[in-house]
Amino acid sequence: MKKGIVFFFIFFPILSYIAQNKEQIKDTIKTEIVTIETKYNPKISNAKKIKQHPQIELLERNQKIKLKYTTLPAPIASTFLPKGGVVKRMNNNGKERVFKNYVAAGFGNYTSPYFETYLIHNNRFDDAFGLNAKYNGSLKNIRNSSLNSSFSNFDIGAFYKKKDRYFDWGVQLNSERNLYNWYGLPNKDFSKSILNSINEEQCYNYFELVGIIDFNNTYLDWAKIKTFYFKDGYGSGEISSKIEAKLELPLAFLTSRLNDISIKTSIEFLRGTFKNNFENTDASTYSTTTFSVNPHYKLNYKNITFKAGLKLIGSSDAENNSKNIFVLPDLLIEKPLITNHLRIYLGLSGDLHTNTYKEFAQKNPFISPTLFITQTLEQFNLYFGFDGKINNMLSFNIKTRFITEQDKPLFLKNESKSDGTNIVQNGKILKGYEYGNSFKVYYDDLETTSVSAELAYDYSKELTFKAQGVYNMYTTRKSSEAWNLPATKTSFSAEYKNPKWYTTSNIYYVGERKDLLYNEQSTGAFNKIQALKSFVDINLNGGYHFNNKFSAFLKLNNILNTHYQRFANFDTQGFQVLGGMSYKFDF
């Protein structure tokens, strides 16, 4: 073995030298190859883990499908229209701070005190409660008024509302006290002693309790209950209670393309009594119960909106022992003719209105407490029109209506029971409303055709204009005139405001109205028709903000000092000025 090792070390260099010479002979580049041999002594730090990359082979049915994206090469019409203009200065006055509470007080000519406040408080339990109150009156008589013509209006209310997990609810209590006088005597020569004996004052008191619940994510959308009591200074009054609810019934279980059906329901109870009628024979009592179900469904089809529904109304009159059921339409079709600019609409509806003593006294406070009250049936109300926007600043609405109503209430003057020299008739002293200075409610079947137009122009964020007008044509069935209904009514308003100033102007025009003139003998027969002249009333009010909290305001009414009558023989106040201060704050 040792001899072999020695022999290897002797001949190994020789063989290597011969091999190198042979390679050099073959290589014409004459490069030298140096081979360095050394021992490899690995350390632990040189060891590396073998990186393995396992590959999972899926079955053919589990292979991912390669997505392919395609585009629809359809041209899209551009609605962008570049508009040239000049660079305008930006109104960077900062965001106006809004306060939750305020109090205002003022005073005007005709000895007119004014006060108003609104207070609200929220806490961390998502509930709120508040109080509101307002007083407005005039203690000075109107020019050429023989009787006291002062008035006062006071209303106060309190509310509480709370947000819960499944619904929000609230309750509100309101009360009003309104004082008026029957000062509109006919053109008769009343002696001073007769005038001093007339008690022309009438006082209305109103109490209301309202509760409402808004549900979250349920079929029942909301529910509301309202109860009120109304009485006057002559022992007449009424009480009413009405419950309303709205439901949303889904149809998605049939197909996802169907919308929900909305159903509005209500039931109303009304009962009232007048101590006596105008002939002073006996009391007048009325009592009605009305229920209503109004389902409707909305559908959009080819850019047309359809609203299809009906009103099922049932009414019961306990005093007259009558019961009625009405099925009335509730339809609406809307279609845009020019997108975002012009829309046409067509509708047909009907309803049954429950008239109340409170509603009549609010429209005409000079009615006598001797009324006959019944319901008004709106058989159909057919209307169509156009509305839209000419540009971002100018919008409009033009509408035409055809209405047919049964037992439409109209105000008509009562005849006088005095010839100017007596205060007693049939052994009874006349009451303050029996001198031809009050109104009754006259019911007639009325057909109305009207055309109305509205226009709004927003010149800027600071300055806006609005105008509207309506022209009515009436056809009565029982009487020759639509008593105290004007054929034409128009109004115009402009509003300007900036961080320091604000002002609003209103111009009203009311056309001619018709009433009756009775014979002097007070037999109830009328002598001729009295025409009430049309009038224009211009009002202006504005104010100045001293800071975020304090402001001063000024109201100017009947600037032209126009002599006009809203109701026969009831003159209105002339030029009126009222100024005051207001303060806004947070608790």
Sequence and secondary structure as in RCSB ss.txt:
>XXXX:A:sequence
MKKGIVFFFIFFPILSYIAQNKEQIKDTIKTEIVTIETKYNPKISNAKKIKQHPQIELLERNQKIKLKYTTLPAP
IASTFLPKGGVVKRMNNNGKERVFKNYVAAGFGNYTSPYFETYLIHNNRFDDAFGLNAKYNGSLKNIRNSSLNSS
FSNFDIGAFYKKKDRYFDWGVQLNSERNLYNWYGLPNKDFSKSILNSINEEQCYNYFELVGIIDFNNTYLDWAKI
KTFYFKDGYGSGEISSKIEAKLELPLAFLTSRLNDISIKTSIEFLRGTFKNNFENTDASTYSTTTFSVNPHYKLN
YKNITFKAGLKLIGSSDAENNSKNIFVLPDLLIEKPLITNHLRIYLGLSGDLHTNTYKEFAQKNPFISPTLFITQ
TLEQFNLYFGFDGKINNMLSFNIKTRFITEQDKPLFLKNESKSDGTNIVQNGKILKGYEYGNSFKVYYDDLETTS
VSAELAYDYSKELTFKAQGVYNMYTTRKSSEAWNLPATKTSFSAEYKNPKWYTTSNIYYVGERKDLLYNEQSTGA
FNKIQALKSFVDINLNGGYHFNNKFSAFLKLNNILNTHYQRFANFDTQGFQVLGGMSYKFDF
>XXXX:A:secstr
 HHHHHHHHHHHHHHHHHHHHHHHHH SS              GGG             GGG             
                        SEEEEEEEETTTEEEEEEEEEEE TTSEEEEEEEEEEEE S  TT SS   
EEEEEEEEEEEEE SSEEEEEEEEEEEEEEE     S    HHHHHH   EEEEEEEEEEEEEEESSSSEEEEEE
EEEEEEETTS EEEEEEEEEEEEE  TTT TT   EEEEEEEEEEEEEES  TTSSS EEEEEEEEEEEEEEEEE
ETTEEEEEEEEEEEEEETTTTEEEEEEEEEEEEEEEEETTTEEEEEEEEEEEE   HHHHHHH TTB S      
EEEEEEEEEEEEEESSSSEEEEEEEEEEEEEEEEEEEE  BS  SS SEETTEE  TT BS  EEEEEEEEEEEE
EEEEEEEE SSSEEEEEEEEEEEEEESSSSS TT  SEEEEEEEEEE SSEEEEEEEEEE  EEEEEE TT SS 
EEEEEEE  EEEEEEEEEEESSSSEEEEEEEE TT    EEETTEE   SEEEEEEEEEE  
